[in-house]
Amino acid sequence: MINQINRYFDYKDRNIDLKKYEIGDEVFLNKGTLLHGTYKNLEGLKEIVNNGLISSWFINERLSKYPSSVGVWNLKGDCKLSDYINFYSGGTILYAGLFENGVDTQQNKSSVVPYDEMNNIIDIVKKFNCHMWTLEQTKEVRFMPSLVQNNVQIGIIFNGQNNEIKNLLNGDILSDSINDEDVKEFVNPAYYEKFIKDRKDKDDFFTDRESAILFGLPANFIEGILVGREYESNNQVLKEIKLLLPDCYICNLDGIVIA
């Protein structure tokens, strides 16, 4: 943790090469891009810009499963932002008790149904013979601006194409780079046993799409802001965001740069 804090303060005033777009451009996200949503919306963005994205241990915020760390979505491949939003605005489906040749294999399977496929859910589940299937929101929908809820209006896009942020990711407690014994101090005690099991066997529920970085991420890594529909149509809010982050782009849920 001390090493991670030292890295944070060493990096927080560095000049980071950020992506540049023109209004109307389509946003493209590279593998390793990190994203974070704030339920406090504009006020939450102001706190992060002024103080960095810092874990709850250090700023007296509500305790999470990983109070030592900040949660971010970590892209596993290159994609258009619009495709990513479509993906996580859908649902996560679990097929429990898959049958094979009429025999219950006691095996489960999970997958994500993108937003534009949700109307085809009956056709999708018919492809699998199982004892039971259940469907729930993706984890991203609960924490990021999305096509299905307006509670979260601010998503923060951190540039992941630099050595500094890759060094900070050495402190990702969701990876196996920190062993079970060492990571114990950084996880909510009530969740630790399940955490150790789940992080070794990730699925679409305990996803491989996220990272939990010890201590925090500096604000100078922010390259763009994703806004929900309400903020997109609020010129005053857009102006405030640009005043906070004059060198960053603002984009909407269509994945298009609007400022």
C-alpha positions as CSV (number, residue, x, y, z in Angstrom):
1,M,0.0,0.0,0.0
2,I,2.8,2.4,0.8
3,N,4.4,1.7,-2.5
4,Q,1.1,2.3,-4.2
5,I,0.6,5.6,-2.4
6,N,4.1,6.8,-3.4
7,R,3.4,5.9,-7.0
8,Y,0.2,7.9,-6.9
9,F,1.8,11.1,-5.6
10,D,4.7,10.6,-8.0
11,Y,2.4,10.4,-11.0
12,K,-0.3,12.9,-10.1
13,D,1.4,16.0,-11.5
14,R,2.9,14.3,-14.6
15,N,1.8,15.4,-18.1
16,I,-0.1,12.5,-19.6
17,D,-0.7,12.3,-23.4
18,L,-4.5,12.2,-23.7
19,K,-6.7,11.4,-26.7
20,K,-8.0,14.3,-28.7
21,Y,-11.3,14.4,-30.6
22,E,-13.4,16.8,-32.5
23,I,-17.1,17.4,-31.9
24,G,-19.1,14.7,-33.8
25,D,-16.3,12.2,-33.7
26,E,-17.0,8.6,-32.6
27,V,-15.1,7.6,-29.4
28,F,-12.9,4.5,-29.7
29,L,-11.6,2.8,-26.5
30,N,-8.3,0.9,-26.5
31,K,-7.7,-2.2,-24.5
32,G,-6.7,-1.2,-21.0
33,T,-8.9,1.9,-20.9
34,L,-10.3,2.3,-17.3
35,L,-13.8,3.7,-16.6
36,H,-15.5,4.7,-13.4
37,G,-19.0,6.0,-12.6
38,T,-19.9,8.2,-9.7
39,Y,-23.4,8.1,-8.2
40,K,-22.8,11.6,-6.9
41,N,-22.8,12.8,-10.5
42,L,-21.5,16.4,-10.9
43,E,-20.6,16.8,-7.3
44,G,-18.8,13.5,-7.4
45,L,-16.8,14.5,-10.5
46,K,-15.8,17.7,-8.8
47,E,-14.4,15.8,-5.8
48,I,-12.5,13.4,-8.1
49,V,-11.0,16.2,-10.2
50,N,-9.9,18.1,-7.2
51,N,-8.7,15.3,-5.0
52,G,-8.3,12.2,-7.3
53,L,-10.2,9.0,-7.2
54,I,-9.4,7.8,-3.7
55,S,-10.5,4.6,-1.9
56,S,-13.0,4.9,0.9
57,W,-10.5,4.0,3.7
58,F,-8.9,7.4,3.1
59,I,-11.8,9.7,2.5
60,N,-14.5,8.5,5.0
61,E,-16.8,7.2,2.3
62,R,-19.2,4.3,2.5
63,L,-17.4,1.0,3.0
64,S,-17.5,-1.4,0.0
65,K,-16.3,-4.9,-0.5
66,Y,-12.8,-3.5,-1.2
67,P,-12.5,-0.3,1.1
68,S,-8.8,-0.2,0.4
69,S,-9.2,0.2,-3.4
70,V,-11.0,2.0,-6.2
71,G,-13.2,0.0,-8.6
72,V,-12.8,0.6,-12.3
73,W,-14.0,-1.2,-15.4
74,N,-10.9,-2.4,-17.3
75,L,-11.4,-3.0,-21.0
76,K,-10.2,-6.3,-22.2
77,G,-10.1,-5.4,-25.9
78,D,-10.4,-2.5,-28.3
79,C,-13.9,-1.3,-29.1
80,K,-16.1,1.6,-30.0
81,L,-17.6,3.3,-26.9
82,S,-21.1,2.9,-28.4
83,D,-20.6,-0.9,-28.6
84,Y,-19.4,-1.1,-25.1
85,I,-22.4,0.9,-23.8
86,N,-24.7,-1.4,-25.8
87,F,-23.0,-4.4,-24.2
88,Y,-23.2,-3.4,-20.6
89,S,-26.7,-1.9,-20.9
90,G,-28.1,-5.4,-21.3
91,G,-28.3,-8.2,-18.8
92,T,-26.3,-11.1,-17.4
93,I,-27.9,-14.5,-17.8
94,L,-27.2,-17.7,-15.9
95,Y,-28.2,-21.1,-17.2
96,A,-28.2,-23.5,-14.2
97,G,-28.2,-27.2,-14.5
98,L,-27.4,-27.7,-18.2
99,F,-28.8,-30.9,-19.7
100,E,-26.7,-33.0,-22.1
101,N,-28.4,-36.0,-23.8
102,G,-31.2,-35.7,-21.3
103,V,-28.8,-35.8,-18.3
104,D,-28.3,-33.0,-15.8
105,T,-24.6,-32.2,-16.0
106,Q,-24.7,-30.1,-12.8
107,Q,-22.9,-27.5,-14.9
108,N,-23.7,-23.8,-15.2
109,K,-23.1,-21.3,-18.0
110,S,-23.3,-17.5,-18.1
111,S,-23.3,-14.9,-20.7
112,V,-24.1,-11.2,-21.3
113,V,-27.1,-10.3,-23.5
114,P,-26.5,-6.9,-25.0
115,Y,-29.1,-4.1,-24.9
116,D,-30.0,-4.5,-28.6
117,E,-30.6,-8.2,-28.1
118,M,-32.8,-8.0,-25.0
119,N,-36.0,-8.2,-27.1
120,N,-34.9,-11.6,-28.4
121,I,-34.5,-13.1,-24.9
122,I,-36.9,-16.0,-25.5
123,D,-35.1,-17.1,-28.7
124,I,-31.8,-16.8,-26.8
125,V,-32.7,-19.0,-23.8
126,K,-34.2,-21.6,-26.1
127,K,-30.7,-22.4,-27.4
128,F,-29.8,-23.9,-24.0
129,N,-31.6,-26.9,-22.3
130,C,-31.3,-26.2,-18.6
131,H,-33.1,-26.7,-15.3
132,M,-33.4,-22.9,-14.7
133,W,-32.3,-19.6,-16.1
134,T,-32.1,-16.2,-14.4
135,L,-31.4,-12.8,-15.8
136,E,-30.2,-9.6,-14.0
137,Q,-28.6,-6.3,-14.8
138,T,-24.9,-6.3,-15.7
139,K,-22.7,-4.9,-12.9
140,E,-21.8,-1.9,-15.1
141,V,-25.4,-0.7,-15.4
142,R,-25.5,-0.1,-11.7
143,F,-22.5,2.2,-11.7
144,M,-22.2,3.8,-15.1
145,P,-24.4,6.0,-17.3
146,S,-26.5,3.6,-19.4
147,L,-29.3,3.2,-21.8
148,V,-31.6,1.8,-19.1
149,Q,-31.3,4.1,-16.1
150,N,-30.8,7.8,-15.4
151,N,-29.5,7.7,-11.8
152,V,-25.9,7.8,-12.8
153,Q,-25.1,10.7,-15.2
154,I,-21.3,10.8,-15.0
155,G,-18.8,8.2,-16.2
156,I,-15.1,9.0,-16.1
157,I,-12.8,7.6,-18.8
158,F,-9.1,7.2,-17.7
159,N,-6.4,6.9,-20.3
160,G,-4.8,3.5,-20.0
161,Q,-2.1,3.8,-22.7
162,N,0.8,4.9,-20.4
163,N,3.4,3.2,-18.3
164,E,2.3,5.1,-15.1
165,I,-1.2,3.7,-15.0
166,K,0.1,0.2,-15.9
167,N,2.4,0.5,-12.8
168,L,-0.6,1.5,-10.7
169,L,-2.4,-1.6,-11.9
170,N,0.2,-3.7,-10.2
171,G,-1.9,-2.9,-7.2
172,D,-5.0,-4.5,-8.6
173,I,-6.3,-6.8,-5.9
174,L,-8.7,-8.6,-8.3
175,S,-5.8,-10.0,-10.1
176,D,-3.7,-12.9,-8.9
177,S,-0.6,-10.7,-8.7
178,I,-1.2,-10.3,-5.0
179,N,-1.4,-13.6,-3.1
180,D,-4.4,-14.7,-0.9
181,E,-2.6,-14.0,2.4
182,D,-1.3,-10.5,1.4
183,V,-4.6,-9.4,-0.1
184,K,-6.6,-10.3,3.0
185,E,-5.9,-7.0,4.8
186,F,-7.4,-5.1,1.8
187,V,-10.8,-6.9,1.6
188,N,-13.9,-6.4,3.7
189,P,-13.6,-9.3,6.3
190,A,-17.2,-10.4,5.8
191,Y,-16.5,-10.9,2.1
192,Y,-13.0,-12.3,2.1
193,E,-13.7,-16.1,1.9
194,K,-16.0,-15.6,-1.1
195,F,-13.7,-13.1,-2.6
196,I,-10.7,-15.5,-2.6
197,K,-12.8,-18.2,-4.3
198,D,-14.5,-16.0,-6.9
199,R,-11.4,-14.1,-8.1
200,K,-9.9,-17.4,-9.1
201,D,-13.0,-18.5,-11.0
202,K,-14.3,-15.4,-12.7
203,D,-17.6,-15.5,-14.7
204,D,-20.0,-13.0,-16.1
205,F,-21.2,-12.2,-12.5
206,F,-17.9,-11.8,-10.7
207,T,-16.5,-10.4,-13.9
208,D,-13.0,-10.3,-15.4
209,R,-14.0,-6.8,-16.7
210,E,-13.1,-4.9,-13.6
211,S,-10.1,-4.0,-11.5
212,A,-9.8,-2.8,-7.8
213,I,-6.7,-0.6,-7.5
214,L,-5.1,0.0,-4.1
215,F,-5.4,3.6,-2.8
216,G,-6.5,5.4,-6.0
217,L,-6.0,7.0,-9.4
218,P,-4.9,10.6,-10.0
219,A,-7.2,13.0,-11.9
220,N,-4.6,13.8,-14.5
221,F,-5.3,10.4,-16.1
222,I,-8.8,11.5,-17.1
223,E,-9.2,11.8,-20.8
224,G,-13.0,12.0,-21.2
225,I,-16.4,12.2,-19.5
226,L,-19.4,10.1,-20.5
227,V,-22.7,11.8,-19.7
228,G,-26.2,10.4,-19.5
229,R,-29.2,11.7,-21.3
230,E,-30.1,14.3,-18.6
231,Y,-26.7,15.9,-18.5
232,E,-26.4,15.7,-22.3
233,S,-29.3,18.1,-22.7
234,N,-28.1,20.4,-19.8
235,N,-25.8,23.1,-21.3
236,Q,-25.0,24.5,-17.8
237,V,-23.8,21.2,-16.6
238,L,-21.7,20.6,-19.8
239,K,-20.1,24.1,-19.3
240,E,-19.2,23.2,-15.7
241,I,-17.6,19.9,-16.8
242,K,-15.5,21.8,-19.4
243,L,-14.4,24.3,-16.7
244,L,-13.3,21.4,-14.5
245,L,-11.6,19.5,-17.4
246,P,-10.8,21.9,-20.2
247,D,-8.5,19.4,-22.0
248,C,-10.9,16.5,-21.9
249,Y,-13.7,15.5,-24.3
250,I,-17.4,15.0,-23.3
251,C,-19.3,12.2,-25.0
252,N,-22.9,10.9,-24.9
253,L,-24.5,7.4,-24.7
254,D,-24.3,7.2,-28.5
255,G,-20.5,7.2,-28.2
256,I,-20.3,10.6,-29.9
257,V,-18.2,13.6,-28.8
258,I,-20.5,16.5,-27.9
259,A,-17.9,19.0,-26.4
